[in-house]
Amino acid sequence: MRNVTKKQQERWLVIYHSIVAILAVASSVLATLMMLKVKVGLVGYISFQVLLAFFVIDYVVRLIFTKNRKWFLINNAFDLLGILPMHPAFSLFRLARIFRMIRTHHIFWKLGISGKWTRDFHRFTYDTGFIYLFTISVVIICISALLFSIVEHQTLSESLWWAITTATTVGYGDDSPHTAWGKLIAAVLMLGGVGFIGLLTSTITDFFTDRTGQADAQQQQNEALTKQIKQLTREVSRLSKKVDKMKK
């Protein structure tokens, strides 16, 4: 009975994730059309708002019933960004649900395409903490841009550009805060965003540096093994000649 129940739960979970993935793609397509100024009509606008309501309810329900809310908030940060109603661009973050479905149900492994590259990808994204640093960095930038656009009365696209150039310390100077709240937001972004993006950059650098070091060490081991095999081959050949002479 337990096995039957477990199989039923897994089946319903697959159906649920499939529906969510389809709706995520649909909402992203609508958001892209809206950002490109393509007329989607009243039906398209209502559909977009219904999809927003669905993802909001989905997020709240999962947050209520989760056992570890701290882990949930960190691991589902893209889901939170995907339900921000201020701009259609935020709905593109819902596409992260597709990648979560692939990872949850081990789709690559079931399709027989799982291998070294998937293990390396998992080690890069999770073992190094890259996914968490990246998520926090994106959250800080997006929230800062959203608040900046409100207090400085700018478009979200301009605010995102400002947040990215500020957090990455590029600072072109083409835009800057003029209000007290805007300067406060900028200060928080400088202290928080720059720190996390610095950690993100160092994580990427350390990962590929370690891989290069491991590759060099492996190459040295292979060269040493090759030398040993050659020595053994020469020794076997020498012993074979001695045996042949003794037979004669």
N, C-alpha and C positions, 0 to 999 in steps of 0.2 A: 504493500500500500504506500509506503514511504517513497519507493522508487517511482511509482506512478504519479504521486503528487509532485515530486521533484521534476519529473519530465514535463508535467503540465505547466509548472511554474517557468521552466526554461522555455517552453514553447510560447507562453504568453509574453515572456520577457523579449523574445525575438520579435514577436509581432509588434510589441510596444516600441522597441527601438527602431524597427523598420518604418512604422508610422511617423515617429518623430523625425527620422532622417528625411523622409519624403517631404514633410511639412517644413523642415529647415531649408531644404533646397527651394521649395516653392516660395517661402518668404524672402529668401536671398534673391531669387529672380525678380520678384516684385520690387524689392528694395533697389536693385540695380536699375530697373526700368524707371523708377521714380527719380533716382539720382541723375539719370541721363535725360530727364525731362520728357520721357515718353508718356503719353496720356494713357493711363490704365483705366480711366473711367470710374464711376461710382462703385461698380462691382469690385474692381481691383482694390480700391481704397478700403472698402468694407472688409474684403478678404484679408487685407494686410492687418487691419485692426483686430479681426477675429484671431488671426495667427498670433498676434502679440498677446492677446488675452490668454490663449492656450498655453503659450510658453511661460507666461507669468504664473498661471495656476500650477503648471507642472513644476516650476522651480519652487514655489511656496510649499506645495505638498511634499516634495522630496526633502525640503529643508526641515519641515515639521517632523517627519517620520525617520530622519536619519539618526543614527546612534552617536555619531561624532560630528557635531556641527562645525567645529574648527577645521577638520579635514575637509568637510563638504564645501565650506566657503572658499578654501584654497584651491581645491581640485575642480570646482565648478565656477571659477571666476569668469570664464568666457560666457557661461550661461547667464550670469548676472549682467554682463555687458550687453548681451543679446536682447535683454528685455528693457533696456533704457529707451524710453519713448521719445527722446528729444530729436533724434535724427534717424532716417532709414538706414544709414551706414552701420549703425550698431547691430542691426539684425544680421549682418554678415557673420558675426561671431557665433551665430547658432550653428554654423557649419561644423563647429567643433564637435557637435553631437555625433556626426558621422564617424569621425576618427575614434571617438569613445566607443561607439558600437563595434567598430572593427577590432579594437583592442579587447573589449569585454568578451566577445564571442570567438576570439582567435580565428578570425576569418582567413587571414593569410596562411595560418597553419593548416586550416581545413582545406584550403585550395591547393596546398602543396607547394606554395611559393615562399614559405618561411625558411629562412636560412641565416647565414652569417650577417647579411646586411640588416635583417630585422633585429637580430640580437645586438648589433652595434648601435642601431637606432634607439632601441630600448635603453641600452646602457647610457647613451648620450643624453637622452631626454629625461630619464628618471634617476638613474644611479648618480649622475653628476649634479642633480638638482636643477638642471637647465629649465625644465618645464615650469617649475615653481617661480624661479627668478624671472623668467620671461613673462609669466602670467601677472606677477606683481608689478613688473615694469609697465606692461600694457595697461593694467588697471589704473596705476598712478597717472600715466599720461592721459588716458581717456577721461578720467574724472576731473583732472586739472583742466583739460581743454573744455569740458562741459561747463564747469564752474566759471572759467575765464570768459567763455562766450556769453554767459548770463550777465556777469558783473561789468564786462567791458562792452557789451552790446555789439558783439561781432558774430560773424557766421561761424558755424562749427568747423568748416573746412579751414578757415583762417586760424581759428583757435588751435586746431590739431597741428597745423604747421608750426605755430608758435611753440606749442608744448614739446613737439619733437625736437625742434632746433634748440630749445632751452635745455631739455633733458640730456641731449647728446653733447652739450657744451659747444655746439657750433655757433649759435648766437649771431645770426646775420644782422640783427638790429633793425630789420624792416618792420618789426612790430614790438611793442613793449607795453606793459601795464601803465595806466594813468590814474586809476583809482586806488584807494587804500586797500580794498579787498582784493583787487587784482594783483597788487604788489605782494600781499600776504600769500596768495595762491602761488605766485611765482617763487617766493622764498621756500615754501613747502616743497614745490616741485624740484627746486635746485638741490635741496638737502636730501630729499627722499629719492627722487627719480635718478639723479646723477649717481647716487650711491649704488642703487640696484642695477643700473645699466653698466656701471663699472664692474660690479660682480659678475654680471652676465657676460661681459666681454672677456674677463679673466677666466671664466669657466670654459668658454669656447676655446680660448688659447691653450689652457692647461690640458684640455681633452686631446686636442690634435698634437700637442707637444708630447704627451704621454704615448699616443699612438705611434709617433715617429720614433720615440725611444724604444718602445716595444718592438717595432719593426727592425730597428738597428740591432737590438739584442738577439732577435730571432735570426737575423742574417748571420751574425757572428756565431751563433750556435750551429747553424747549418754549415758554415764554412769549417768549423772545428770538427763536426761530424763527418764532413766530406774528407778531411785530412785523415781522420782515423780509419775511415773505410779504405782509403788508398793505401795506408800503411798496412792494414790487415791483408789487403789484396796482394801487396808485394811480399808479405811474410808467407802467405799461403802458397804463392808461386815459388818462392825459394824452397819451402819445405817439400813441395811437389817434385822439384828438380832433384832434391836429395833422395827422396824415396825412389825416383826413377833410377838414379845411379846405384842405389843399394840393390835393386832388383837385377841389374845387369851384373 
